[in-house]
């Protein structure tokens, strides 16, 4: 059987993760289908994270490879550096503050092999810092396999997530440097590109990945990196255009821009203002940019194509942003 011959590498970027990384690596070591190779990338967080990681693995008797960056280079470059050293047929990119269920690799590998897929994706349980489940991030797909284009369109429509860590990839589809570098939110466009180059994507409806949602992370705090989301929107449009899908996906791309870019930036800005945690001028800059890209005329086509929340967002944030902010405060 093919799966008997496949080797699995896991790439773990290490950066300021002391409170979480032992649980993360424990979930690797306790996989029912053991990984064949652990590749650690020291992304120079300026603390003792790397020592904690290596001590933990040494005490467990686990072997591993280490890639050391000369300075902090960011998550995209760290994943790409680890991939360059990985020798497995299948590659898993695991964030050092998250965990996977014990049968993550076993179930995903089986699904990938049975579907003859280029990569496989499971659902995600979002947890808080006390390990309490908050939600499952994705709806069930009801499908065991999608074409790469269908997966890409589901990603654009918000029905699947771009999280790198919920996926197991065949090495050959990744190329040399699949992850966008020198920016935040590097998963979104990178996975869109990979999906559009894939023939088949296997789907696992079990939520086998545990994503830590914590205060102060890129996804929860307003910062200059928040504005990288505008680049994500531009890059996604460029990828869709390069595949000749602009007209066919026109309504979906409008919804994507409002959901992933404008709503995300506005929510981060408003919640920072509610918590009085925004830096001087950053809230104003964020909201000015968001409102400049909203058109009231988009509300009707958004609603017609199934993006009703985005339509409401467009009307309220363009017309009465204070009201939308007040509603968001109590959600």
N, C-alpha and C positions, 0 to 999 in steps of 0.2 A: 504494500500500500504506500502511496506517495508520502503520506504524513510520517511514515517511519523513517524516511530519508531526509526530512526537512530539519534544518537547524534553526533555532530561534535565538536571536540576539535582542537584548533589551538595552536601550540607550537612556541613561539617567543623567541629565544635567544637574550639577550640584552648585547651589548658590544660596547662601543664607537660609538654610533649611533645618537648623538644628532641632527645633521642637517637633518636627514631623518626619524626618528622614528615616529613623529606625523603623517606624511603622510601615513606611513606604517600602523599604527594602525587605522587611519581614514578609510583606505580601508577595514579593518576588520569590523569596526563598521557600515559601509554603505553597507554591503553585502545584496543583495535582499533576500537571504536565510540566516538568522542570524546564526552565530556560537553559540553553546551552552556553550562553555567553552574556556576561554583564559588562557593559562599557560605561564607565563613569567619566563625566566631563567636568573638570574643575574649572568653573567659570569665575573664579577669583572674587568671591563675595567679601573678602576681608575679615572673615571670622573663622571659627574652628570647624565649620561644616564638613570639610573634607576629612579631617582627622576623625571626627565622629563616624563618618561613613566607613572609612577603611578599618577602624577599630571594630566596628560592628560586624563587618564582613569577615575580618580575620578571626574574630572569636567564634563565628559560625562555621569557619572552615571553608568559606566560599572563595572561589577564584574570581578574578576580575581584571579588567584592563583599565588603565587611567590615561585620559587625554588631558593635558594641562594647557590652558590658555595663558598667554603672557599677561593678560589683564582681563577685566570683565568685558565680554563681547556680546552678551545678550543671548536670549533663549534660541532664536533662530540659528545663529552661528554655532551655539553649543550642540544643538541637535545635528547640524550638518557635520561638525567635527567628529562627533561620536559615530555617525553613519560611515564616515571615511575609514574608521578602524573596525567597524563591525564586519564579521565574516559569515553571519547567518543567512539562510535562504529567506527567512522571514524576519522582519524588524518591528519591534515595539518601542515607541518613544514614551517614556514614563516620566511625569513631572514629580519632583522629589517631595512635594507636600501632599500628594494624593496616594490612593491605594487601589488595588484591584482585588476582586473576590478570588478565592483560591482556585476556581476552575475557569478563570478568565482565558488563559492561554489554551487550555484544552478545548474549550467550547469554540473559541474563535478559530483555532487552527482547523478543527473538524469542519466547521462551516465553510471556511475558505476552500479547503480541499474538495469537499463535496460539490461545491458550486463552480469549481475551477475558476475562482475569482482572483482578481489582481490585488484586492484588499478586502478586509472584512471589518464591520463596524457593529458595536453593541450600544446599548442605551446607558445613561448616566444617572446615578443617584448623587444629588447635591447634598452635602452634609455641612454642618456648622463645626466650629472649633471644639465642640464637645462630642463630636461624632454622631450627632443627632440628625437623622434624615430630614431634609427640608422639602424636597420635591424630586421627581424624575423629570429630567430636562427635556426629553423627547417623547412625542407620542409613539405608540406602537405602529410599525409600518404595515404589519400584516403580510409582508413579503419576505421570502427567504433569499431572494437575489434580485438586484436591479441592474439595468444597464448603467454604464458609467455616466451617460448623459442624463438618465432619469435620476440618478443619485445627485448629480450636480444641480438639477432643477429642484429637487427636494431640499437641497441645501439653501438655494436661493429663496425658496418659499418658507424656510424656517422649520421644515418638518424633520430634518436631521441636523446634527451639530457638526461643526468642523473640528472639534477637539482632536488633536493628533493622538492623544493618549488612549482613546477608546477604540483604536484601530490596530490591526496587524497587517503589515504591508509585505508583499513580495518585493524582494530587494531590487529586482530588475525594473520595476515601475518607478522607483524613486529617483533614478538618475544620481547625479553627484551631489547636488545642493538643492534639494526640493523645498527647503523652508526659507521663506523670506527673511532677510537679515536686516539689522539696523532699524527695526521698527517693532512696535508692539502689535498685538493682535495678528501675529504672523501665521496663525493656523488658517484663517478664513480663505484667503485667496490661494494659498498653497494647496489646500485640500480641494478647492474648486478646480485648479489646474490638474491635479492628480486624477480627480474623478473624470474629467473630460478626456483624459488620455487612457482611461481604463475601459476594458470591454465589459467586465462584470464586477459588481460589488456585492459581496455576501452580507446579509443582514441578520443580526441576532437581537431578538426582542427583549432578552433578559437585560436588566441594568447591572452589568458586571463591573462597572468602574465607579469608584467613589471619589467625587470631585470636591475638594475642600473650598468652601466659600468663606473667605475671611476678610476682615476689614484691613484696608491698607494695600491690598493687591491691585494690580493694574486694572482688573475688571470691576473694582469697587470704589476706587478713589480717583477724584479729579486731579489731573496733572497735565503737564505739557504732552505727555505720551498719549493722553486721551485724543488729541487732535490727529494722531495717526489713523484714526477711524475714517477721516476724510480721504486719506490716501487709499485705504482699503476699498472704499466705494469706487474711486477712480480706477484702481487696478482691476477690480472685479468686472467693471464695464469693459475694460480693455480686453480681458480674457474672453468674455462672452462675444465681443465683437470679432476677435481673432478666429473664433470658431463659427462665425457666420450666423449667430443666434440672436442678434440684437432685436430684430423685428419679431421673431417668434416668441421671445421672452420679454417683450417690452413691458407688459404689465407686471410680471414677476420682478423685473429689475427695479421698477419704480417702488414696489413694496419692499424689496431688499434695502434700497437706499434709505427709505423712511425708517424701517425697523432696525437695521444693523448700524446705521450711521447716525441719522438725525435723532431718533429716539434714544439711542444709547448715550450719545453725548449730552443731550438735554437732561436725561435722568441723572447721570453722574454729576452734572453741574448743579441741578436743583437739590439733590440730596446732600451735596457738600455745603450748599447754602443753608439748608435746614439744620445741618449739624454744626454750622458756623465753622466749617473746616476748609472753606475755599480760600485760596490765596488771593491777595488783592488783584483785581482786574481779570482773574482767570474765568470767573463766572460770567462776567460781562462779555468777554471775548467769545466764550463758548456759545452763549445764547445768541449773540449777534451773528455768528457764523451759521448756527442752526436756522435761525429765522430767515436769514438771507436766502437759504436754499429751499424754503417751504413756499409752495404756491397753493392758495386756496382752491385753484382750479384742479389740483390733483386729488381733491377729496372724493369726488364722484368716481373717477376711474379706479382709485384705490378701493373704495367700497365695492364696486362692481366686480373686481377681481379677487375678492375675499379678504382684503386687508382693511377690515372695518376699524380696528383699533388705531391703525396708522392714519386712517381718514379722520378720526376724532382728534388724534394728536395734531394733525396738520391744521385743522380749524382752530383748535383752542390755543396752541402755542403761537400761531401767527396772529390771532386776534386778541386773546386774553391770556397771556402766559402766566399771569399771577393766579388765575383760576386753576389752570392745569397744575401749577406748582402746589396749590393748596390741596387739590385732590390727591396728588402723588404723596404728599406728606402723610396722609391717613391710610395709604394702601399698605 
